[in-house]
Amino acid sequence: MASYKQIIDYVWVDESYTLNCNVFYCEEIVDEIPLKQVKHYLLKPIKQYKNPFKQENDLIVFCQVYYTNHIKIESSKLSEFNTFIDEFNDIVVVAKYNNTEINDNLKKCFRYMNINAFISKEEVTLNTEKDNIYCDLWMCKYLIKTLLNSDDDNCAEILLYDNVLENVILNMSSIKLK
């Protein structure tokens, strides 16, 4: 049996917004995560995380998806997402799910992956940079789906909110008191 030094889970969202994962086994630890071809997709890693489900050197990489002819998969929903987040100073990402039994493990996963999250009851609130929102919200959904051992992409509902408190603080700083 082959001995692997690193396992990399490539995670991506296809044109139907289905979360996918494909596992690759590396005989050596890689410094630069390579492009991978899966079916008719070319996966280009855009953000990597330490994998909380495997060994120390193992990674989960979130990927941008291209068709094998190198045309990036674009959709009106992705454009809508980018337009939506551009309208706000700061966005809060909330994931809702129906199983509190995973909360402790979910906290450990976020901490291990260096994702700032607050968990209460059946809800996760991510505190992430605007540039990381897309990757982190899909990674949140991937973690919940994995911990619930679910094949259902609807096991977690992802909601985006304008961070009202942040906007109030920004507006307060522009108010001059006499």
C-alpha positions in Angstrom: 0.0 0.0 0.0 1.3 3.5 -0.9 2.4 5.8 1.8 1.1 9.3 1.4 2.7 12.4 3.1 -0.2 14.8 2.4 -3.9 14.6 1.5 -5.5 17.6 -0.2 -9.3 18.0 -0.3 -10.2 20.1 -3.3 -13.6 21.8 -2.6 -15.5 23.8 -5.2 -18.9 24.9 -6.2 -20.2 23.9 -9.7 -22.4 25.9 -12.0 -25.5 24.5 -10.2 -24.1 25.8 -6.9 -23.6 22.3 -5.6 -20.7 21.9 -3.1 -18.2 19.3 -4.4 -15.1 17.7 -2.9 -12.4 15.5 -4.5 -9.5 14.1 -2.5 -6.0 13.9 -3.9 -3.1 11.9 -2.3 0.4 13.3 -2.5 3.5 11.2 -2.0 5.4 14.3 -1.0 4.3 17.5 0.9 3.7 20.1 -1.7 4.8 23.8 -1.4 2.4 25.1 -4.1 -1.0 23.6 -4.5 -1.4 22.4 -8.1 -4.3 22.8 -10.5 -6.3 19.7 -10.8 -8.6 18.4 -13.4 -11.8 16.6 -12.3 -14.2 15.4 -15.0 -14.8 18.5 -17.2 -13.6 21.0 -14.6 -10.2 22.5 -14.0 -9.8 23.4 -10.3 -7.6 26.4 -9.4 -6.9 26.7 -5.7 -7.7 30.2 -4.4 -7.6 29.7 -0.6 -6.2 26.9 1.6 -7.1 25.8 5.1 -5.6 23.3 7.5 -7.8 20.2 7.4 -9.3 19.5 10.8 -10.5 16.0 9.9 -7.1 14.6 8.9 -3.4 14.8 9.7 -1.3 17.9 10.5 0.0 18.4 6.9 -3.3 17.8 5.2 -5.2 20.6 3.6 -8.6 21.7 2.3 -8.4 24.1 -0.6 -11.3 26.1 -2.0 -11.1 26.3 -5.7 -12.2 28.6 -8.6 -13.7 26.4 -11.3 -13.0 26.5 -15.0 -14.2 24.3 -17.8 -11.4 22.3 -19.3 -11.3 24.7 -22.1 -10.1 27.3 -19.5 -13.2 29.4 -19.6 -14.1 30.4 -16.0 -17.6 29.4 -14.9 -19.5 32.7 -14.5 -23.0 33.0 -13.5 -25.6 35.6 -12.7 -25.7 34.4 -9.1 -21.9 35.0 -8.6 -22.3 38.4 -10.2 -25.3 39.1 -7.9 -23.2 38.0 -4.9 -20.4 40.4 -5.8 -22.8 43.2 -6.4 -24.6 42.5 -3.1 -21.4 42.6 -1.0 -20.1 45.7 -2.7 -23.1 47.6 -1.4 -22.1 47.2 2.3 -19.2 48.3 4.5 -19.2 45.1 6.4 -21.2 41.9 6.1 -22.1 39.3 8.7 -22.3 35.7 7.5 -24.7 33.4 9.4 -25.2 29.7 8.9 -28.2 28.0 10.4 -28.4 24.2 10.8 -30.6 21.8 12.8 -28.2 19.9 15.1 -26.5 21.3 18.2 -24.6 18.1 18.8 -21.9 19.3 16.3 -21.3 22.6 18.0 -18.2 21.6 20.0 -16.6 19.9 17.0 -17.5 22.8 14.8 -15.8 25.3 17.2 -12.7 23.1 17.1 -12.7 23.0 13.3 -13.0 26.8 12.9 -10.3 27.4 15.5 -8.0 24.9 13.8 -8.7 26.4 10.3 -8.1 29.9 11.7 -11.7 31.1 10.8 -13.1 33.5 13.3 -16.6 32.2 14.2 -19.1 32.5 17.0 -21.4 29.5 17.6 -24.7 29.6 19.5 -27.5 27.0 19.5 -27.9 26.0 15.8 -26.2 29.0 14.3 -22.7 30.1 13.3 -21.7 33.7 12.7 -18.5 34.3 10.8 -16.4 37.3 11.3 -14.4 37.4 8.1 -12.7 40.0 5.8 -14.9 41.1 2.9 -12.4 39.5 0.4 -12.7 36.1 2.1 -16.5 36.0 2.5 -17.2 33.8 -0.5 -14.5 31.2 0.4 -15.3 31.2 4.1 -19.1 30.9 3.8 -18.7 27.9 1.5 -16.1 26.4 3.8 -18.5 26.9 6.7 -21.2 25.0 4.7 -18.6 22.2 3.9 -17.7 21.8 7.6 -21.4 21.6 8.7 -22.1 19.1 5.9 -19.1 17.0 6.8 -19.9 17.0 10.6 -23.5 16.1 9.9 -22.3 13.4 7.5 -24.9 14.7 5.1 -25.2 14.5 1.3 -27.7 17.3 1.4 -26.4 20.7 0.3 -29.4 22.2 2.1 -28.2 20.9 5.5 -27.1 24.5 6.3 -28.8 27.7 5.3 -26.3 30.6 4.6 -27.5 34.1 5.3 -25.8 37.4 4.7 -26.6 40.5 6.6 -25.3 44.1 6.7 -23.3 44.6 9.9 -25.6 47.3 11.3 -23.4 47.9 14.4 -20.3 48.5 12.2 -22.3 50.9 10.0 -23.5 52.8 13.1 -19.9 53.1 14.4 -18.8 54.4 11.0 -21.6 56.9 10.9 -21.0 58.0 14.5 -17.4 58.9 13.7 -18.7 61.4 11.1 -21.0 63.1 13.6 -19.6 66.3 15.2 -20.9 67.2 18.6 -21.2 70.8 19.6 
